[in-house]
Amino acid sequence: MTSLSVEMLAADAVEPITSAGNAQLGIAVLAGIAVIVLLITKFKMHAFLALTIGSLALGSFAGAAPAKTIASFTAGLGSTVAGVGVLIALGAILGKLLADSGGADQIVDTILAKASKRAMPWAMVLIASIIGLPLFFEVGIVLMIPVVLLVAKRGNYSLMRIGIPALAGLSVMHGLIPPHPGPLVAIDALGANLGVTLALGVLVAVPTVIIAGPVFSRYAARWVDIKAPEKMIPQRPSEDLDRRPSFGATLATILLPVVLMLVKALVDIVVDDPEQGLQQVTDVIGSPLIALLAAVIVGMFTLGRAAGFTKGRLSSTVEKSLAPIAGVLLIVGAGGGFKQTLIDAGVGQMILEFSENWSIPALLLGWLIAVGIRLATGSATVATISAAGLVAPLAADMSTSHAALLVLAVGAGSLFFSHVNDAGFWLVKEYFGMDVGQTVKTWSVMETIISVVSLAFIMLLSLVL
């Protein structure tokens, strides 16, 4: 899952870089993914190098000119880092400010004091769902990671018991609930009603997030019993601090970007006039970049200065926050490069051609097409856009509620089984300190549960409505 700019670029993919037939292209995709998995698992190669080599291998197997493959890979890497890189960097700065000032400690101590051990996964899924409502997945994850890691460390929980509910909350919001880019594009393509889609989306999201989050986390914690990685855990502030920020100020700082983006989403819905002054202002302050930048600047005062930081200490904190994320940025970027190579090779079009003559119910058709494109390209939003475009004619004769359910079915399919061609896969792997196998057994399985469970509830609603 990547940011909107990356997804829209992918959705408008240029002419395929190869004229390979569908059979050759299918083999090339499998071979490219196999190369990546083999290099990482067997030869212990760094994921950045493995993804780069796997992308070149995919292009070669598909019969594309090397220059075109390189151009696709570098374009995808560049657009992913452009869309996600600055957000990860700003999130890292905010996380470091939270940690060094004692603000993260204040939140964790308060949560641990208020929530029982049994209630902690439920508390995490609730917090993540609220924070994830108006945010891109990547923004939500960089805001949640310091809290997740500290709660797991301080409360002596298995990381999966705390982390899976948080990831489930963020992922369900991203795939099913407007104003996220995928659902919004599908609503527009299918002519669905936004309010009805939002209401039905919440109905589907609540039971789905419970099953994929707190319930599944019990099993995930048994399969992958790991502790929070030390290198990613925000360290306790040094003992020379005389004070730390209040819980209210810390929470307000974290929620500031959430509020700004939510205001933008509400104004876009209510005003819906790009020329109107209010909407122009909220479009700026509610963009992920400005919202997170505002939180960092505010955090320098509400967190840093509140803890007695000097200007030199603030500068040092910002500098130290950026070094640990270099590897994460490169891996996520390379994941975006591999995804763009897949898209430019014509994989999405291949899936659409295969599905044109399927004779199955519209809701299931939309879900299956989205699943196929998701598995091939790794992009939730590209899967949503492509599948919605294909099934759009079917929505013309549907009732308002069923058109909304078709949007949700497509969104549910777009979340199915995240693996090595999804930038979100690498984000989760690196932040949680897991290997590829552990990430598949936890994150990938969780995404599949979300997709299948939400489809089941969507089909049930279609029988009732």
C-alpha positions in Angstrom: 0.0 0.0 0.0 1.5 3.3 -1.0 0.5 6.9 -1.1 -2.0 8.4 -3.5 0.5 10.0 -5.8 2.3 6.7 -6.3 -1.0 4.8 -6.8 -2.4 7.3 -9.4 0.9 7.1 -11.3 0.6 3.3 -11.3 -3.1 3.4 -12.3 -2.2 5.5 -15.3 0.6 3.1 -16.3 2.1 3.8 -19.7 2.2 1.4 -22.6 3.6 -2.0 -21.6 7.4 -2.3 -21.7 7.0 -5.7 -23.4 4.8 -7.4 -26.0 5.0 -10.8 -24.2 2.0 -13.0 -24.3 -0.1 -13.7 -21.2 1.6 -17.1 -20.6 5.1 -15.7 -20.8 4.1 -12.7 -18.6 2.6 -15.0 -16.0 5.7 -17.1 -15.9 7.9 -14.0 -15.7 5.9 -12.7 -12.7 6.3 -16.0 -10.8 10.0 -16.2 -11.7 10.6 -12.6 -10.5 8.9 -13.2 -7.2 10.8 -16.5 -6.8 14.1 -14.7 -7.4 13.3 -12.2 -4.6 12.2 -14.8 -2.1 15.2 -17.1 -2.9 17.8 -14.3 -2.6 16.4 -13.1 0.7 15.7 -16.5 2.4 18.4 -18.7 0.9 21.3 -16.3 0.3 20.4 -13.8 3.1 20.7 -10.9 0.7 19.6 -7.5 1.8 16.0 -6.9 0.7 16.9 -3.7 -1.3 19.3 -5.6 -3.5 17.0 -8.6 -3.8 14.1 -6.4 -5.0 16.4 -4.6 -7.5 17.7 -7.9 -8.9 14.2 -9.5 -8.9 12.8 -6.5 -10.9 15.5 -6.9 -13.5 14.9 -10.6 -13.7 11.2 -10.1 -14.2 11.8 -7.8 -17.1 14.3 -10.2 -18.7 11.9 -13.2 -18.3 9.1 -11.1 -19.9 11.3 -10.2 -22.8 11.5 -6.5 -22.1 14.5 -4.4 -23.2 16.8 -3.9 -20.2 16.7 -0.1 -20.6 12.9 -0.1 -20.3 13.0 -2.4 -17.3 15.5 -0.1 -15.6 13.4 2.9 -16.4 10.3 1.3 -14.9 12.1 0.3 -11.8 13.7 3.6 -11.2 10.5 5.5 -11.9 8.6 3.3 -9.4 11.4 3.7 -6.8 11.5 7.4 -7.2 7.7 7.9 -7.1 7.4 5.7 -4.0 10.1 7.5 -2.1 8.7 10.8 -3.2 5.2 9.9 -2.0 6.2 8.0 1.2 9.8 9.0 2.0 9.1 12.4 3.4 6.2 11.1 5.4 8.4 8.4 6.9 11.1 11.0 7.7 8.6 13.4 9.4 7.0 10.5 11.3 10.5 9.4 12.5 11.2 13.0 13.7 7.9 13.1 15.5 8.5 9.7 17.0 12.0 10.7 18.3 10.6 13.9 19.8 8.0 11.8 21.5 10.6 9.4 22.8 13.3 11.9 23.9 10.9 14.3 25.6 9.2 11.6 27.6 5.9 12.1 25.7 5.8 8.5 24.5 6.5 7.3 28.0 3.6 9.4 29.3 1.1 7.9 26.8 2.4 4.3 27.4 2.3 4.7 31.2 -1.3 6.1 30.9 -2.5 3.3 28.7 -0.8 0.6 30.8 -2.4 2.2 34.0 -5.9 2.4 32.5 -6.2 -0.8 30.4 -5.9 -4.3 31.8 -3.6 -6.9 30.2 -6.6 -8.6 28.6 -8.0 -5.3 27.2 -4.7 -4.0 25.7 -5.2 -5.5 22.2 -8.7 -4.0 22.1 -7.3 -0.6 23.2 -4.7 -0.8 20.4 -7.2 -1.7 17.7 -9.5 1.2 18.8 -6.7 3.7 18.8 -5.4 2.6 15.4 -8.9 2.7 13.9 -9.4 6.2 15.0 -6.0 7.4 13.9 -6.3 5.5 10.6 -9.6 6.9 9.7 -8.3 9.9 7.7 -4.7 8.8 7.2 -2.8 7.0 4.6 -1.6 3.6 5.8 2.0 4.7 5.9 1.3 7.8 7.9 -0.8 5.9 10.4 1.9 3.3 10.8 4.7 5.8 11.5 2.5 7.5 14.1 1.5 4.2 15.8 4.9 2.3 15.7 6.5 4.1 18.7 3.4 3.5 20.8 3.1 -0.1 19.8 6.7 -0.9 20.4 6.8 0.9 23.8 3.6 -0.8 25.0 4.9 -4.2 24.0 8.3 -3.6 25.7 7.0 -1.9 28.9 4.0 -4.3 29.3 6.1 -7.4 28.4 3.7 -8.4 25.6 4.4 -10.4 22.5 4.9 -7.9 19.8 2.2 -9.6 17.6 -0.4 -9.5 20.4 -0.1 -5.7 20.3 1.0 -5.0 16.8 -1.5 -7.1 14.8 -4.6 -5.3 16.3 -3.0 -1.9 15.4 -2.1 -3.0 11.9 -5.6 -4.4 11.4 -7.2 -1.1 12.4 -5.1 0.8 10.0 -5.5 -1.6 7.1 -9.3 -2.0 7.3 -9.7 1.8 7.3 -7.4 2.0 4.3 -9.3 -0.6 2.2 -12.9 0.0 3.1 -13.6 3.5 4.5 -13.6 6.8 2.5 -11.9 9.3 2.5 -9.1 6.9 1.6 -8.1 7.1 -2.1 -9.1 3.5 -3.1 -12.7 3.7 -1.8 -13.2 7.3 -3.1 -12.1 6.3 -6.6 -14.3 3.2 -6.6 -17.3 5.3 -5.4 -16.8 7.7 -8.3 -16.3 4.9 -10.8 -19.4 3.0 -9.7 -21.6 6.0 -9.1 -22.2 4.9 -5.5 -23.4 7.2 -2.7 -20.6 8.2 -0.4 -22.7 8.5 2.7 -24.3 5.0 2.2 -20.9 3.5 1.4 -19.4 5.0 4.5 -22.2 3.7 6.7 -22.1 0.2 5.3 -18.3 0.3 5.3 -18.4 0.9 9.1 -20.9 -1.9 9.5 -18.5 -4.3 7.7 -15.3 -2.8 9.2 -16.3 -3.3 12.9 -16.6 -7.1 13.0 -13.8 -7.5 10.4 -11.3 -5.6 12.5 -12.3 -7.5 15.7 -11.6 -10.9 14.0 -8.5 -9.8 12.1 -7.1 -7.8 15.1 -7.6 -8.9 18.7 -8.8 -12.4 17.8 -6.2 -13.3 15.2 -3.4 -11.7 17.3 -3.7 -14.6 19.8 -2.7 -17.1 17.1 -0.2 -14.8 15.4 1.6 -14.4 18.8 1.9 -18.2 19.1 3.2 -18.6 15.5 5.7 -15.7 15.7 6.6 -15.1 19.4 9.0 -12.1 19.2 9.7 -9.1 21.3 9.9 -5.5 20.1 13.2 -5.0 18.2 15.6 -3.0 20.4 16.9 -0.9 17.5 13.4 0.4 16.7 12.2 1.0 20.3 12.2 4.7 21.2 14.6 4.9 24.2 13.6 6.3 27.5 14.6 10.0 27.9 17.8 10.6 29.6 17.7 11.0 33.3 18.8 14.7 33.2 15.2 15.7 32.2 13.4 17.5 35.1 10.0 17.2 33.6 8.1 15.6 30.7 5.1 16.8 28.6 1.6 16.2 29.9 -0.6 13.4 28.6 -3.0 16.0 27.0 -0.3 17.9 25.2 1.3 14.8 23.9 -2.0 13.3 22.7 -3.0 16.6 21.0 0.3 16.7 19.2 -0.1 13.1 17.8 -3.7 13.8 16.8 -3.0 17.1 15.2 -2.2 15.6 11.7 -5.3 13.3 12.1 -7.5 16.3 12.8 -6.1 18.4 9.9 -6.6 15.6 7.4 -10.1 14.8 8.8 -11.1 18.5 8.4 -9.9 18.4 4.8 -11.9 15.3 4.1 -15.1 16.8 5.6 -14.7 20.0 3.7 -14.2 18.1 0.5 -17.4 16.3 1.1 -19.5 19.2 2.2 -18.2 22.0 0.0 -17.1 20.0 -3.1 -15.9 23.1 -4.9 -12.1 23.3 -5.7 -12.4 27.0 -6.5 -13.9 27.8 -3.0 -11.4 29.5 -0.7 -12.1 27.3 2.3 -11.5 24.1 0.4 -8.3 25.5 -1.1 -7.0 26.2 2.4 -8.0 22.8 3.8 -6.5 21.0 0.8 -3.1 22.5 1.8 -3.2 22.1 5.5 -4.8 18.7 5.3 -2.3 17.2 2.9 -0.2 14.5 4.6 3.0 16.4 4.1 1.8 19.7 5.7 -0.2 17.9 8.4 2.8 15.9 9.6 5.1 18.9 9.2 2.8 21.0 11.4 2.8 18.2 14.0 6.6 18.2 14.0 6.9 22.0 14.4 4.2 22.0 17.1 5.9 19.0 18.8 9.1 21.0 19.1 7.3 23.3 21.5 4.7 21.0 23.2 7.2 18.1 23.6 10.7 19.4 23.2 10.5 22.8 24.9 8.0 21.4 27.5 10.7 18.9 28.5 13.3 21.7 28.8 15.1 21.0 25.5 17.6 23.7 24.3 17.7 24.6 20.6 20.9 22.5 20.3 19.1 19.5 21.9 16.2 19.8 19.5 18.5 19.9 16.5 20.4 16.9 17.8 17.1 15.0 18.3 16.0 15.6 14.7 19.4 14.6 13.3 19.5 11.3 15.3 15.9 10.4 14.2 16.8 10.2 10.5 19.7 7.7 10.5 17.8 4.6 11.5 15.2 4.9 8.7 17.6 4.9 5.7 17.4 1.2 5.2 13.6 1.2 5.6 13.3 4.0 2.9 15.5 2.1 0.4 13.6 -1.2 0.9 10.2 0.5 0.6 11.4 2.4 -2.5 12.7 -0.8 -4.1 9.3 -2.5 -3.4 7.7 0.4 -5.3 10.1 -0.1 -8.1 9.2 -3.8 -8.4 5.5 -3.0 -8.3 5.9 -0.4 -11.1 7.9 -3.0 -13.2 5.0 -5.4 -12.8 2.4 -2.8 -13.8 4.4 -1.5 -16.8 4.9 -5.1 -18.0 1.1 -5.3 -18.4 0.3 -7.6 -15.6 -2.8 -5.6 -14.5 -4.2 -5.7 -18.1 -3.5 -9.5 -18.3 -5.6 -10.0 -15.2 -8.5 -7.9 -16.6 -8.4 -9.8 -19.9 -8.7 -13.2 -18.1 -11.7 -12.0 -16.1 -13.8 -10.5 -18.9 -15.8 -13.6 -19.6 -16.3 -14.8 -16.0 -20.0 -15.5 -15.3 -20.4 -15.0 -11.5 -22.2 -12.6 -9.2 -21.1 -9.0 -9.5 -20.0 -8.6 -5.9 -17.8 -11.8 -6.1 -16.5 -10.8 -9.5 -15.4 -7.4 -8.3 -13.6 -9.1 -5.3 -11.9 -11.7 -7.4 -10.6 -9.2 -10.0 -9.3 -7.0 -7.2 -7.6 -10.0 -5.6 -5.9 -11.0 -8.9 -4.5 -7.5 -9.5 -3.5 -7.1 -5.9 -1.5 -10.4 -5.9 0.2 -9.4 -9.2 1.0 -5.7 -8.6 1.0 -5.4 -4.8 -1.0 -2.2 -5.0 -4.3 -2.0 -3.1 -5.4 1.2 -4.8 -4.4 0.1 -8.3 -6.4 -3.1 -7.7 -9.4 -1.0 -6.5 -9.2 1.4 -9.5 -8.8 -1.4 -12.1 -11.5 -3.7 -10.7 -14.0 -0.8 -10.2 -13.5 0.2 -13.8 -14.2 -3.3 -15.1 -17.4 -3.9 -13.1 -18.7 -0.3 -13.4 -21.3 -1.3 -16.1 -22.8 -3.8 -13.7 -23.5 -1.0 -11.1 -25.7 1.0 -13.5 -28.8 -1.1 -12.7 -28.0 -1.7 -9.0 -29.8 -0.2 -6.0 -28.0 2.4 -3.9 -27.1 -0.1 -1.2 -25.8 -2.7 -3.7 -23.7 -0.2 -5.5 -22.1 0.7 -2.2 -21.6 -3.0 -1.4 -19.8 -3.4 -4.8 -17.4 -0.6 -3.8 -16.7 -2.5 -0.5 -16.3 -5.8 -2.3 -13.7 -4.3 -4.6 -12.0 -2.7 -1.6 -12.0 -6.0 0.3 -10.4 -7.8 -2.6 -7.7 -5.2 -2.9 -6.3 -6.1 0.6 -5.9 -9.8 -0.1 -2.5 -11.4 0.8 0.1 -8.7 0.8 3.5 -10.1 -0.1 7.0 -9.2 -1.4 5.7 -6.8 -4.2 3.9 -4.6 -1.6 5.7 -1.7 0.0 3.5 -2.1 3.1 4.9 -5.7 3.5 8.4 -4.3 3.8 7.4 -1.4 6.1 5.9 -3.9 8.5 8.8 -6.3 8.2 11.4 -3.7 8.9 9.6 -1.8 11.7 8.8 -5.1 13.6 12.2 -6.7 13.0 10.8 -9.9 11.3 12.2 -12.0 8.5 10.1 -12.7 5.3 8.6 -15.9 6.6 7.5 -14.4 9.9 6.0 -11.4 8.0 4.0 -13.8 5.8 2.7 -15.8 8.8 1.5 -12.6 10.5 1.0 -9.6 8.3 0.1 -11.4 5.1 -2.3 -13.8 6.8 -3.9 -10.9 8.7 -4.5 -9.1 5.3 -6.1 -12.2 3.9 -8.4 -12.6 6.9 -9.5 -9.0 6.5 -10.2 -9.6 2.8 -12.2 -12.8 3.2 -14.1 -11.9 6.4 -15.2 -8.5 5.0 -16.4 -10.3 1.8 -18.4 -12.7 3.9 -20.1 -9.8 5.7 -20.7 -7.9 2.5 -22.4 -11.0 0.9 -24.6 -11.3 4.1 -25.6 -7.6 3.8 -26.5 -8.1 0.2 -29.0 -10.8 1.2 -30.5 -8.5 3.8 -30.7 -5.2 2.0 
